[in-house]
Amino acid sequence: MEIWLATVHGMPAGYAELDPQPGDDGLQVEIAYFGLVPAFVGRGLGGHLLTTGLRAAWSLPERWPALGPVGRVWLHTCSLDGPGALPNYLARGLRVYATTTAEHADRG
């Protein structure tokens, strides 16, 4: 597992957690967690952080050769994510693989 931290003037601004897993088509890397600290949302950092996270995911075998080649990089999103999440993912070349609908209990 790798965690990539984005900082602005030395302050944590967000992170991407990469979780490599074996798969049928080689190594699959899940971006298990990705997000920005609320104070940094809307400042154009999400696109840069996701681009960096995706590059890091695809290049994992350069740092960990025993893992073998990466066949897939993926992540989950949901309606509880910020409104810019899905457009950011799509703008970076990710595509929707599947959608599901589920009910959840109110948090209140």
C-alpha positions, 0 to 999 in steps of 0.5 A: 500500500502507498499513500500519496500526500498533497501539501500546500505550503507544508500543510496537508491538503489531500491524499490518495491511498493506493491498494494493489491487489492480485487480479485475473488480468495482472495487478489491480490497483484500487485507489482506496481513498482519495480526497481533499481537506475541506479547506482546499476543495475548489482550488484546482488541487483535486485534478492534480492530486488525481493525476499524480495518484493515477500515475503512481498507481500505474507505476507501482511496479517500478517501485515494487517490481515483485508486484508485476505489471498493472492491468487495471486502476480503479476506484469507487465513488458515491453520491456522498462525494463532492459534486466535482468528484465524478467530473474529475475522474472522467476528465482524467480518463477514468470511465464508469464501470458499473452503477448501483443504487442502495438506500442508507440510513439518515445520519441525523 
